[in-house]
Amino acid sequence: MANQTTQSGGFARAFGDALEAFLQKKQISHSEAAQRLGLGKSGIARLGTYCHDSPRGTRATPSAELLYLICSELEFEFEYNGCKISALTLEKRSKVSTPGAQQLSLPYDRQFNLTDGKGKVSVSVRRPPGHVEVSISVKAAH
């Protein structure tokens, strides 16, 4: 559960304002919403931290799990920076799976001897965001 805050604007404010307007439009109290979300009595105050500014003028940012729960259980959706956020859009993102580690077969049928210093192996690894790139260069002994 993330309770990060933002001074003005930003995701926390857009989310909180949209959630408060949604609850008012659907005539759902914070108490009823907390109950439907399974948050218990402390959930009422928790929802309030998203919908209203603290005395310092900040808003809490919901965790991804809570955001999905609110969108899926209450059928809540809103727009932020031109993107529609709803249970459907969050579900699509969460179903993206990353493949597990894979064993690669590198067939090589020439003699290779590193002990005599004539053969060479070069390995480089790059880690751009989201994946790992590995390059292997093999120079055979003649």
N, C-alpha and C positions, 0 to 999 in steps of 0.2 A: 504494500500500500504506500504509494508515493504521496507525500504531503508537501511537495515543492510549491513555492509561491512565486507570483510574478507581480511587479509593481503596477503596471498598467497595460491594458490591451492584452494581446497574446491569447494563446489557446485557453488558459484557465478562465479568463473573463468571457470569451466567446462561448465556451462550454456552459459556464454557470448561468449566463444570461439566457441562453437558449433553453437550458433545462428548466429554469424558473418560469419562463414564458410557456413552455410545454406543459408543465404541471398545472399552471393556472388555467390554461386553455382546456385541458382534460379534466379539470376540477379534481385533481389528485393532491392531497395534502402531503407534506413531508413525512408525516407519520405513516400514512397509507403506502407511500412509495417505499419507505424503509422496510415496512412489513412485507410488501410484494417482492422486494429484493433480498429478503432474508437477512437484513442487517441488524435486526434487533432494535432496542430502544436507543442505543448509542448511534444508530444509523440516522436518526432524525437530526442530531447535531452535525453529524458528518455531512449530510446533504446540504445543510445550511452553510457549511464552509465553502461549498462549491458555488452556491447561489448568491451569497452575500459577502460583501467586503468585511475583512477583519477590521478592528479599530485602527490598524496601521494602513488600511487601504489595499490589502493584498487578498488574493484568492488562492485557495488550495487547488492543485492540479490533480485530477483523478488518475489512479493507476490504470494501466491498460485493461486489467481484469475487471475493475469496477466500471470502466467506460463500456466495455462489451456487455457486462451484466445489465446496465441501465438501458443500453440500446436494444438488447434482445428481450428482456423481461417487460419493459415498458413500451416497446416499439418506438423508442425515441430516436430521432435523427436530426442533424443540423449541418450547416455548412461552415467551413472554416477555410479561409484563403482559397476559395473557389473549389474546394473539395467537399463532397457530400460524405458525411460520416454517419454510418448506420450499422445495424447488426450485419447486414448483407455485405457491406464493403469491408467491415472488420473481419468477418468470417472468411472472405476471399483471401485476405492477406495472411490470416493465420493458417490457412491450408497449404500455403506454399511450403514445400518441403525441400530441405537441402539433402542431397544424396550423401550417404555415409562415405567413409573412407573406402577407396577402391584399390585393389591390388592390380598394378599394371604389369603386363608381360612385355618385356623388351627383348625379343629374339635377337641373338647375335651369334653368328657361327664362325667368326674368325678368332684366331688365337689372341689372347690378351694377357699380358704379363706385366704387372705393376712392379714386381720386385727387381727387375733389371733396369728400371728407369726409362725404358723406351716408350712404353704405352702411357697414355695420359687420360685422366678422367677429370672433367670439370663439371661442377654442380653449382647452379645459382638458384636462389629462392627469392621471389618477390611476393609481397603480401598486400596487394591493392585491396581496398575495402570490399569485403564480401567473398573473397576467395584467395587461394594461394596458387602461384604459378611457379613450377619447378622446371628448369631446363637442365638437361644432362647432355654433355658432349663427350664422346669417346673417340680417342685416336688410337688406332691399333698399332702394335709393333710390327715392323716389316721384317 
